[in-house]
Amino acid sequence: MLKGMMISSVNMDPVTNSPIIILKEIEGEKTLPIWIGLLEATAIASEMEDVKFSRPMTHDLLKNIMDKTDIKIDKIEICDLRDNTYYALIHLMNRGKALTIDSRPSDAIALALRSKAPIFVSDEVLNKSKQIEAAKESVPADKSEQGKRWQDILEKLNPEDFGKYKM
């Protein structure tokens, strides 16, 4: 089953120093963190903040081409999680014909924002994500000096710390 999701935030992960997008269930409390590239984070954040550029950026260009060729995004779906990599599908309609295109989640989300298309995540992906998080929590502590330093840093983090690095 698919769950409707919305973008809760785009932040910088203070541990990995990588952009992270947090999807939140529209009718529930489940969340899904997805680490993404800096360029994709910029594309998503700029659309969320309604930033306009003098020339079309890549996702804007693709959206313009789709508009001119009568292709509409029906929805995007985060459909799989394998080897710590998320997979997405873009569901399109072109003159009554349904098409599905493989995509990185970040590109699919950037296009969904521009097209006002809904974002969905499969229950399977949400469950796999929870299993990965649970497995990480059960990993024995690293007793080295570096491991102790990281443990100290992580234990001092508050949920508000993630909001400090808004894009």
HELIX and SHEET records of a PDB file:
HELIX    1   1 LEU A   38  MET A   48  1                                  11    
HELIX    2   2 THR A   58  LYS A   68  1                                  11    
HELIX    3   3 PRO A  105  SER A  115  1                                  11    
HELIX    4   4 ASP A  123  GLU A  137  1                                  15    
HELIX    5   5 GLU A  145  LYS A  156  1                                  12    
HELIX    6   6 PRO A  159  GLY A  163  1                                   5    
SHEET    1   A 7 THR A  31  TRP A  35  0                                        
SHEET    2   A 7 PRO A  19  GLU A  25 -1                                        
SHEET    3   A 7 LEU A   2  MET A  12 -1                                        
SHEET    4   A 7 ILE A 119  SER A 122 -1                                        
SHEET    5   A 7 ILE A  71  ARG A  82  1                                        
SHEET    6   A 7 THR A  85  ASN A  94 -1                                        
SHEET    7   A 7 LYS A  97  SER A 103 -1                                        
END                                                                             
